[in-house]
């Protein structure tokens, strides 16, 4: 005999909420996808009105904070050597007290545009490194990335073209995970692609504002106008989200998003490392003030929880089984259609059905069992340093 709750059996309630949440989740994904389509043609063809040479093409200061990135720096420096850009640019690496050979690798780099700035004693963290370099850079357009990414050769050309035609004060660009063969890499590729869509939808609709610090650009004048990272310096993460939201609060500053150029980062393969990474990121999500964004996070979490509960209780549901399966299929199809559509928008190769299903299952387990803890643990260890994740 089933237990009753409010006059209805628990399986009935579980079935009802699974279907309701799956349908609501599908509607939200449709809204996100439709906003990703908005303005797509103009963003892809924006560079037609801007020349890649001449006195008006902007000088760019690329800022890369690094801490213990010796394993990734040779590949990144090779990418920098292959960058094509007709205007003037500099690449400022800011060493955040690395304990490996990062400084030696950068110092030995023969590229004339590359400089290494050691972060002074008393300063630490990514925001301090960014602020230190911004106040010493040579050019008015700032482009930020990380020490563990891979850059396409046309990275700066496309950013410069986009700035010339868009005249924005802050622009968010996408970051994707390199596709691999492990379940962890499938999950992270899907996660980054999905968040790229959420980021673009929020900016295009002016509903909420997100960005990824591994691929964003802004003007130095705008940075000074919003007073940089003041007010959130104590948090380890959020150099991107807090900054873009500051820009968005100033009426005269324009915030934009572009589907290209994208940069790539390697997937995290160890669960413990993934957990610490997401704990760092969790603080900025807790502090985000957008009601729409918070509702999106909660709806995503609840939909995954109820889908997993449905899967675990299927053997005992009897007459409700086909309805529970219907709710699971609705969410599965919604995720597939959403991610497949985003892959086309962002010019990403679709990995296939098997990687999608594997990534989908890992994502469901991650959101149900791992993600909630991120919002309750105030600090973690990252790159041999204890960092604060929440206020």
C-alpha positions as CSV (number, residue, x, y, z in Angstrom):
1,X,0.0,0.0,0.0
2,X,1.3,3.4,-0.9
3,X,1.7,6.1,1.7
4,X,-0.7,9.0,1.3
5,X,0.3,12.6,1.3
6,X,-2.4,15.3,1.0
7,X,-4.9,12.6,0.0
8,X,-2.7,11.4,-2.9
9,X,-0.2,8.5,-3.0
10,X,3.5,9.4,-3.1
11,X,4.0,7.8,-6.5
12,X,1.3,10.0,-7.9
13,X,2.9,13.1,-6.4
14,X,6.3,12.0,-7.8
15,X,4.8,11.4,-11.2
16,X,3.1,14.7,-11.3
17,X,6.1,16.7,-10.3
18,X,8.4,14.8,-12.6
19,X,6.3,15.6,-15.6
20,X,5.5,19.2,-14.5
21,X,9.2,20.0,-13.9
22,X,10.3,18.3,-17.1
23,X,7.8,20.4,-19.1
24,X,8.7,23.6,-17.3
25,X,12.4,22.8,-17.9
26,X,11.8,22.2,-21.6
27,X,10.0,25.6,-21.8
28,X,12.9,27.4,-20.2
29,X,15.4,25.7,-22.6
30,X,13.2,26.8,-25.5
31,X,13.4,30.4,-24.1
32,X,17.2,30.2,-23.7
33,X,17.6,28.8,-27.2
34,X,15.4,31.4,-28.9
35,X,17.4,34.1,-27.3
36,X,20.6,32.5,-28.6
37,X,19.1,32.8,-32.1
38,X,18.3,36.5,-31.6
39,X,20.8,38.7,-33.3
40,X,22.9,35.7,-34.4
41,X,23.2,36.8,-38.0
42,X,24.4,40.3,-37.1
43,X,27.0,39.0,-34.6
44,X,28.5,36.6,-37.1
45,X,28.8,39.3,-39.8
46,X,29.7,42.2,-37.6
47,X,33.3,42.4,-38.9
48,X,32.2,43.3,-42.5
49,X,32.3,47.0,-41.5
50,X,35.7,47.0,-39.9
51,X,39.1,46.7,-41.4
52,X,41.8,44.5,-39.8
53,X,44.4,47.1,-40.4
54,X,44.8,50.9,-40.2
55,X,45.0,53.5,-37.5
56,X,41.5,52.9,-36.1
57,X,42.1,49.2,-35.3
58,X,42.4,49.0,-31.5
59,X,45.5,48.2,-29.6
60,X,44.9,45.2,-27.3
61,X,46.3,44.3,-23.9
62,X,45.9,40.6,-23.2
63,X,46.1,39.8,-19.5
64,X,46.7,36.2,-18.3
65,X,46.9,35.6,-14.5
66,X,48.8,32.4,-13.8
67,X,49.6,30.3,-10.8
68,X,51.3,27.0,-11.1
69,X,50.5,26.5,-14.8
70,X,53.9,25.1,-16.0
71,X,52.2,22.1,-17.6
72,X,50.0,24.3,-19.8
73,X,52.2,27.3,-20.6
74,X,54.3,25.8,-23.4
75,X,51.2,25.1,-25.5
76,X,49.6,28.5,-24.7
77,X,52.8,30.3,-25.6
78,X,52.9,28.4,-28.9
79,X,49.3,29.6,-29.6
80,X,50.4,33.2,-28.8
81,X,53.2,32.9,-31.3
82,X,50.7,32.0,-34.0
83,X,48.3,34.8,-33.3
84,X,47.4,36.9,-36.3
85,X,46.7,40.6,-35.6
86,X,47.5,43.6,-37.7
87,X,47.2,46.1,-34.8
88,X,49.4,46.5,-31.8
89,X,49.1,44.2,-28.9
90,X,50.8,43.0,-25.7
91,X,50.5,39.9,-23.6
92,X,50.9,40.5,-19.9
93,X,51.3,37.3,-17.8
94,X,50.8,38.1,-14.1
95,X,52.4,35.5,-11.9
96,X,50.4,34.9,-8.7
97,X,53.3,33.6,-6.6
98,X,53.7,30.3,-8.5
99,X,55.6,27.5,-6.7
100,X,56.5,25.7,-10.0
101,X,58.4,26.8,-13.1
102,X,55.8,29.0,-14.6
103,X,57.9,32.2,-14.3
104,X,60.9,30.6,-15.9
105,X,58.9,29.3,-18.8
106,X,57.4,32.8,-19.5
107,X,60.7,34.6,-19.0
108,X,62.3,32.3,-21.6
109,X,59.7,33.1,-24.2
110,X,61.2,35.0,-27.2
111,X,58.0,36.6,-28.3
112,X,58.5,40.4,-28.0
113,X,54.9,41.1,-27.0
114,X,55.0,38.8,-24.0
115,X,55.9,40.2,-20.6
116,X,55.8,38.7,-17.1
117,X,54.7,40.8,-14.2
118,X,55.3,39.3,-10.7
119,X,52.5,40.1,-8.3
120,X,54.0,41.9,-5.4
121,X,54.0,40.5,-1.9
122,X,50.8,41.3,0.0
123,X,48.7,40.8,-3.1
124,X,47.2,37.4,-4.2
125,X,44.4,35.9,-6.1
126,X,43.1,36.3,-9.7
127,X,41.3,39.7,-9.1
128,X,44.4,41.2,-7.6
129,X,46.5,39.9,-10.6
130,X,44.0,41.3,-13.1
131,X,43.8,44.7,-11.4
132,X,47.6,45.0,-11.1
133,X,48.0,44.3,-14.8
134,X,45.1,46.5,-16.0
135,X,46.7,49.5,-14.2
136,X,49.9,48.9,-16.1
137,X,48.8,47.9,-19.5
138,X,49.5,50.0,-22.6
139,X,46.3,49.8,-24.6
140,X,42.6,50.8,-24.1
141,X,41.0,47.4,-25.0
142,X,41.6,44.7,-22.3
143,X,41.2,41.0,-23.2
144,X,41.4,38.4,-20.4
145,X,42.0,34.7,-20.6
146,X,43.5,31.9,-18.4
147,X,46.8,30.1,-18.4
148,X,45.3,26.7,-19.2
149,X,43.5,27.5,-22.4
150,X,44.2,27.0,-26.1
151,X,43.8,30.0,-28.4
152,X,42.8,30.0,-32.1
153,X,45.2,31.9,-34.4
154,X,42.4,34.4,-35.3
155,X,41.4,35.1,-31.7
156,X,42.5,38.7,-31.5
157,X,41.4,39.5,-35.1
158,X,37.8,38.5,-34.4
159,X,37.8,40.3,-31.0
160,X,39.1,43.4,-32.7
161,X,36.6,43.2,-35.5
162,X,33.8,42.7,-33.1
163,X,34.8,45.7,-31.0
164,X,35.2,48.0,-34.1
165,X,31.7,47.3,-35.3
166,X,29.9,46.7,-32.0
167,X,31.5,49.5,-29.9
168,X,30.7,47.7,-26.7
169,X,32.3,48.3,-23.3
170,X,32.2,44.7,-22.2
171,X,31.8,41.6,-24.4
172,X,31.6,38.0,-23.3
173,X,32.9,35.2,-25.5
174,X,32.5,31.5,-25.2
175,X,34.8,28.9,-23.6
176,X,34.5,25.2,-24.4
177,X,36.0,22.0,-23.1
178,X,38.1,19.9,-25.4
179,X,36.2,16.8,-26.4
180,X,37.6,13.6,-25.0
181,X,36.6,10.0,-24.6
182,X,35.9,9.8,-20.8
183,X,32.5,10.3,-19.1
184,X,33.9,13.3,-17.2
185,X,34.9,15.0,-20.5
186,X,31.5,14.3,-22.1
187,X,29.8,15.8,-19.0
188,X,32.0,18.9,-18.9
189,X,31.7,19.5,-22.7
190,X,27.9,19.5,-22.4
191,X,28.0,21.7,-19.3
192,X,30.2,24.4,-20.9
193,X,28.1,24.4,-24.0
194,X,24.9,24.7,-22.0
195,X,26.3,27.5,-19.9
196,X,27.5,29.3,-23.0
197,X,23.9,29.3,-24.2
198,X,22.6,30.5,-20.8
199,X,25.2,33.3,-20.8
200,X,24.2,34.5,-24.3
201,X,20.5,34.3,-23.5
202,X,20.9,36.4,-20.4
203,X,22.9,39.1,-22.1
204,X,20.8,39.3,-25.3
205,X,17.6,39.5,-23.3
206,X,19.1,41.9,-20.7
207,X,17.7,39.6,-18.1
208,X,20.8,38.6,-16.3
209,X,24.5,38.9,-17.0
210,X,27.2,36.2,-17.0
211,X,30.7,35.8,-18.4
212,X,33.7,33.5,-18.4
213,X,37.0,35.0,-17.3
214,X,38.9,32.8,-19.7
215,X,37.5,34.7,-22.7
216,X,36.1,38.2,-22.1
217,X,37.0,41.7,-23.2
218,X,36.3,45.2,-21.9
219,X,37.5,48.8,-22.2
220,X,39.9,50.2,-19.6
221,X,37.8,53.3,-19.4
222,X,34.8,51.2,-18.5
223,X,36.8,49.2,-15.9
224,X,37.8,52.5,-14.2
225,X,34.2,53.8,-14.3
226,X,32.8,50.7,-12.4
227,X,35.8,50.8,-10.0
228,X,37.1,47.4,-11.0
229,X,36.6,44.6,-8.6
230,X,35.9,46.7,-5.5
231,X,33.3,45.2,-3.3
232,X,34.0,41.5,-4.0
233,X,37.8,41.3,-3.7
234,X,37.5,38.8,-0.8
235,X,36.0,36.0,-3.0
236,X,38.3,33.7,-4.9
237,X,36.1,33.6,-8.0
238,X,33.7,36.0,-9.7
239,X,36.3,38.1,-11.6
240,X,34.0,37.6,-14.6
241,X,30.4,37.6,-13.2
242,X,30.8,40.4,-10.7
243,X,32.5,42.6,-13.3
244,X,30.0,42.1,-16.1
245,X,27.2,42.9,-13.7
246,X,28.9,46.1,-12.7
247,X,29.1,47.1,-16.3
248,X,25.5,46.3,-16.8
249,X,24.4,48.6,-14.0
250,X,25.8,51.7,-15.7
251,X,23.3,53.0,-18.4
252,X,26.0,54.4,-20.7
253,X,28.0,51.2,-20.8
254,X,27.1,48.6,-23.4
255,X,27.4,44.8,-22.6
256,X,27.4,42.4,-25.5
257,X,27.9,38.8,-26.3
258,X,29.5,37.1,-29.4
259,X,29.4,33.4,-30.4
260,X,33.0,33.7,-31.6
261,X,35.9,33.5,-31.1
262,X,35.9,30.6,-28.7
263,X,38.8,29.3,-26.6
264,X,39.3,25.7,-25.4
265,X,40.3,24.4,-22.0
266,X,41.1,20.9,-20.9
267,X,38.5,18.8,-18.9
268,X,39.1,18.1,-15.3
269,X,39.5,14.3,-14.9
270,X,39.5,13.8,-11.2
271,X,36.3,14.2,-9.2
272,X,38.1,15.8,-6.3
273,X,39.6,18.4,-8.5
274,X,36.3,19.0,-10.2
275,X,34.6,19.5,-6.8
276,X,37.2,22.1,-5.7
277,X,36.9,23.9,-9.0
278,X,33.1,24.1,-8.7
279,X,33.3,25.2,-5.1
280,X,35.3,28.2,-6.3
281,X,32.7,29.0,-8.9
282,X,29.7,28.4,-6.5
283,X,30.3,31.6,-4.5
284,X,29.6,33.9,-7.5
285,X,26.3,32.0,-8.2
286,X,25.2,32.4,-4.6
287,X,25.9,36.1,-4.8
288,X,24.2,36.7,-8.1
289,X,21.2,39.0,-7.7
290,X,19.1,38.1,-10.7
291,X,15.8,36.4,-9.8
292,X,15.5,34.9,-13.3
293,X,19.0,33.3,-13.1
294,X,18.4,31.9,-9.6
295,X,15.0,30.4,-10.8
296,X,16.8,28.8,-13.7
297,X,19.4,27.2,-11.4
298,X,16.7,26.0,-9.1
299,X,14.5,24.6,-11.9
300,X,17.5,22.8,-13.4
301,X,18.4,21.3,-10.1
302,X,14.9,20.1,-9.2
303,X,14.2,18.7,-12.7
304,X,17.4,16.6,-12.4
305,X,16.5,15.4,-8.8
306,X,13.0,14.3,-9.8
307,X,14.3,12.5,-12.9
308,X,16.8,10.6,-10.8
309,X,14.1,9.7,-8.2
310,X,11.9,8.5,-11.0
311,X,14.6,6.3,-12.4
312,X,15.4,4.8,-9.0
313,X,11.7,4.1,-8.1
314,X,10.5,2.8,-11.5
315,X,10.5,-0.9,-10.4
316,X,7.9,-0.1,-7.7
317,X,5.6,2.4,-9.5
318,X,3.3,-0.2,-11.2
319,X,0.5,1.8,-12.9
320,X,2.5,5.1,-12.9
321,X,5.5,3.6,-14.7
322,X,4.7,4.8,-18.2
323,X,4.0,8.3,-17.0
324,X,7.2,8.5,-15.1
325,X,9.1,7.3,-18.2
326,X,7.3,10.0,-20.2
327,X,8.6,12.7,-17.8
328,X,12.2,11.3,-18.1
329,X,11.9,11.2,-21.9
330,X,10.7,14.8,-22.0
331,X,13.8,16.1,-20.2
332,X,16.1,13.9,-22.2
333,X,14.7,15.1,-25.5
334,X,14.7,18.7,-24.3
335,X,18.4,18.5,-23.3
336,X,19.3,16.8,-26.6
337,X,17.5,19.4,-28.8
338,X,18.9,22.3,-26.7
339,X,22.5,21.2,-26.9
340,X,22.3,20.0,-30.5
341,X,20.9,23.4,-31.4
342,X,23.6,25.3,-29.4
343,X,26.4,23.2,-31.1
344,X,25.3,24.6,-34.4
345,X,25.0,28.2,-33.2
346,X,28.5,28.1,-31.6
347,X,30.0,26.1,-34.5
348,X,30.9,23.1,-32.3
349,X,31.2,19.5,-33.6
350,X,28.4,17.3,-32.2
351,X,30.1,14.3,-30.5
352,X,27.4,11.8,-31.1
353,X,24.5,10.1,-29.3
354,X,26.6,7.9,-27.0
355,X,28.7,10.8,-25.5
356,X,25.5,12.8,-25.1
357,X,23.8,10.0,-23.1
358,X,26.9,9.3,-21.0
359,X,27.3,13.1,-20.3
360,X,23.6,13.4,-19.5
361,X,23.7,10.6,-16.9
362,X,26.8,12.0,-15.3
363,X,25.3,15.5,-15.3
364,X,22.2,14.2,-13.5
365,X,24.2,12.6,-10.8
366,X,26.5,15.6,-10.4
367,X,23.6,18.1,-10.0
368,X,21.8,15.8,-7.6
369,X,24.6,14.7,-5.3
370,X,27.6,17.2,-5.8
371,X,26.3,20.6,-6.8
372,X,24.2,21.3,-3.6
373,X,27.3,21.0,-1.4
374,X,29.0,23.8,-3.4
375,X,26.6,26.4,-1.8
376,X,27.4,25.4,1.8
377,X,31.1,25.0,2.0
378,X,32.8,28.4,2.6
379,X,36.3,27.6,1.4
380,X,38.5,25.1,-0.5
381,X,42.0,24.5,-1.5
382,X,43.0,25.5,-5.1
383,X,46.5,25.3,-6.5
384,X,48.1,24.8,-3.1
385,X,46.3,27.8,-1.6
386,X,43.3,28.0,0.7
387,X,40.6,30.3,-0.9
388,X,37.3,31.7,0.3
389,X,34.3,30.8,-1.8
390,X,31.5,32.6,0.1
391,X,31.0,35.7,2.2
